[in-house]
Amino acid sequence: MTAGRGPGWRSGILLVGVLAAGVLTGAAAGPARASEPTVDMTLVLALDTSASVDAEEYAQQRGGLAAAFRDREVVEAIAAGPLKRIAVAVMEWAGAAQQVQVVGWTMLEGAAGALALADRIDALERAIPTGATSIAGALSFGTALLRAAPFDTGRRVIDLSGDGRNNQGRKVEDVRRIVVAQGVTINALAILNEHPTLNYYFEDRVIGGTGAFVEVANDYRDYVGAIRRKLIREIRSLTVSEAGPESPGPEAPGPGRALPLPESRVRLAAVPPPSRSPLPR
């Protein structure tokens, strides 16, 4: 099942922008919609396309992610979940106002669905050619996608890959605190080609939520194995937590501590959200 372009796609783009503002102000989520398909997990895969990522490194991210969905253990991990299906969307991110959804929400149920998604990822062309590094913007946008997803689930995850520190937009710790308070788990894949200690930065300032963890790739050539390990660990945690002790996660903002609206204007380019008007969950 893939969410495609429908007659109401323009209103859907505006909706994601509104939802992203709601993320940053800590707006409460609404009730789930009974008509939605239920999945074990909704997963946003966020690929770094900032200025530090050249064409070859982008191709290695894209190819590594596609290869992971062709991997037998990844498919078996999906099939081992209680409902035997998950939903996945893919986005690119760079600066504070540069986030693009490049693969719409797709339900994976069985090997055929995973292989079809791998083919779609392999066919992607880079949507954001360059930009700063706004992890905060990526988390805000990813959470808005999760809230607009046309699926019901008890587990929502952002899987962020990156090779640098947040250098534009809001403080990433502030955004993380609000995102985690909305029931989202943030995991990260640190690519150490430029910053050898980036994994510690991700552990301290980026990840959060139940079972949150950081996977490490020494450089982009290691990305294939790292994203495969990461996906297997994320998906298997649906049945038995294999991610170690629960991350305490940052505290939610108290009364009067809601953050102001971000300077980033979240946008969708390649694949709009569903045509019907989803409500925040």
N, C-alpha and C positions, 0 to 999 in steps of 0.2 A: 504494500500500500504506500503510495507516494502522494504527498500534498502538492498539487500542481497549480498552475495559473488559472484562475476562474474570473468571472465577471466582476467580483468585488475586490480584486487584488489591490487596487489603489487605497481603499479604506483599510485593508490589512496592513499596508506599509505604515500608514498613520498610526494604526493601533499599536504596532511594535514600538514606535517612538513614544507613545503614551505609556506603554508598559515599562519601557526603560526608565522613564521619569519616575514611575511608581516604584521601581526597584530602588532608585537612589533616595527616595523619600520614605522608604519603609512602608509603603501602602499595603494594607492587608489584602490577601488574596481572597477571591470569592469561592463559592462552593463548586465542587466538581460537577461536570455535566454528565447526566446519566447515559446519554447516547454515545459517549466516547468509547472507542475500543480501549481495553485495559491491557497494559504491558508491564513487564517486570521492571523496566527502567526507561526513562527518556534521557538520552545522552547527546550533548552538544560537543562536537569535536572542533576545537579552535586552532587553526593553523597560523603561525607567525609569518606575515608577509611584510614586515618592516624593512627599513633600508639596509639592515645588517644581513638580510637574507637575499643572496643572489639567485640567479635563474637556476643554477645547478642545485642549490640547496632547497629551493622550492620544489623542484622536480623530485628530490629525494624524500621530502616530506609527503608529497602526493603519492609517489610510488610506494613508499613504506606503508602508508595508511591503506592503500588499495590491497597490497600484499597481505596485510593483517586480516582483512575480511575474506581472503581466500584460504586462510590458514585453518586446518582441520580442528585444532584445539579451540580456536575462537568460536567456530560454528558449534562445537560440542558444548562449550560453556554456555552459549545462548540456549541450546536445547536442554540443558540441565536445570534451567530456572523453573520456578513454580508454574509460570504460564508459557514458558518456552518461546518467548518473543520479547524483543526490545524495539525501541524506536530511536532513530539516529538522525541528526542533522549536522551539516558541516558548514563552518564559517571561516572566513579569513579576517585577520585583524592587524592593525598597525597603529596609527595615531588616534588621538581622542575622538575624532570625527570620521574615522575610517574603519568601518566594520561592514562586512558583506556576507550574507548567507548565500553559499554557492551550491549546496545540495539541500533541497527541502526535506521536511520530515518524512522519513521512510521507515515502515515497519519491517523488521527482519524476523522471519519465521521459517527456519529451515535453510539449507545450504543454498538453494536457488536465490533466495532474497539477498543473502550475503554476497554471492557472486555477482549479482546484478548491481548491487551498490558498489562493489569494487570496480566494475567496469565504468560506472558513472564517475567515480573519483579519478580513475586513470585518464578520463577524457577531459578533465577540468583544465581550463586555461587560467592563469593568474589574473585575479580581478583587481588586486591592489598592488600597483607596481613598486611603491616605495612609501616611506612614512616614518614617523616617530614610533616609539614603543609605549603604548598605553594599555597596560594590563588591566587597569581599572576600567577603561572603556570596553575592553573585550569581555570582562566579567559582567558588566552591566548589560551589554547586548546579549550575551549568552543566556543570562537569566531571563531577559525579556522573551527570547525564543522559547525557553522552557515553559514559561507561563502561557504562551500562545499556542503551545503544542496541542494538536487535536487528539490527545490520548490521555487516559487516566492512569496514574501510577503512584506508587508509594515511594519511589526513589528517583530523584532528579540529580543529574551529574553534569558538570562542566569539566571537560578534559582539555586543558590548555597546554599547547606546546610553545616553547619560546627559547630564545638564546640571549635575552638581555633583560635589564631591569626597567621597571616603570619610569619613564622620563617625561611624560606628558599627561595632562588631565588631573583628575582627583588623586588623592593619596590612596594607594591600593589597599592599605589596611582598613580605611574607612569603608570602602566599597565592599571588601570582603566581609566585614562585620555584618553589614546589612543583608548581603546575599545569603550568608550562612543562616541568619535569623529567619529567612524565608524557607528553610528546609532544603537548601541546595548544597550538595557536596562539591567542593572544588578540588580536583586533582591536577597535577602538573607534570609535564615532561621537560626537564631542564637539559638543554643542549649546551655542552660546556666548551664549544669551540672558541668562544671569545672571552667568557668569564668562567674560569675553572672552579669557582666557588658558588656558581649560580644556584646550585641545588639547595644550599643553605639559605640563600635569600628567599627562594620559593617556599621552603619549609617555614621560615619565620614570618613571611609577609603575604603569601599568596594563598596557600592551600587552607582548607578549613571544612568543617562538617564531619559527619559520621564516617569513620574509617578513611579519612583523607590521607593521601600519600604522594610522594614525589618519586618519579622514575627518572633515571639518568641515562643520557646518551653522551658519550665523550665527544662526538662530533656528528655531523649529518650522515656519515657513512654508517654510524651505529643506530640510526633512527629506526630502521626496519625492525631490528630485534627489540628495541626499546618500546615502540608503540605496540608491538605484538604482546609483549609481557604485560604492558599496562592495561590493554583491553581485556586480556584474560583475567587479570586480578580484579579489575572493576566489575566484570560480568559475574565472576564466581562469587563475589562478595554478596550477591543477591541471596544466596542460600546459606552460606557460612561465611562469617566475616573473616577474611584472610589478610586484612590490611593492618592487623595489629591493634593496639589499644585505640579506642575512639579518640579522635582529635577533640580537645576541649572546645575548639572553635571560639572565635571572638564573641563577646557579649553583644546582645542586641542593643540598639540605641534606646535610651529611656525617654520618658516624656519630655518633650521640648528639645530633643536632641536630633531630630530628623535632619538629614543633610539637605542643602539647597540643591536645586536642579543642576545637572551637569552641564558644562559648556558644550559637551559633545551632542550633536544631533544624530541620533542613530538612524541608519538608513538600510534598506534592503536593495539589492541590485538584481542579481541573477535569478533568484527563486523567491517569489513573494510568499507570505504566509497563507494559510487557508482562506478561501473566499468568504466563508461565513464569519461572523463576528465572534471570536472566542472571548470568553470572560477570563480574567485573571483567576488563577486557582489559589 
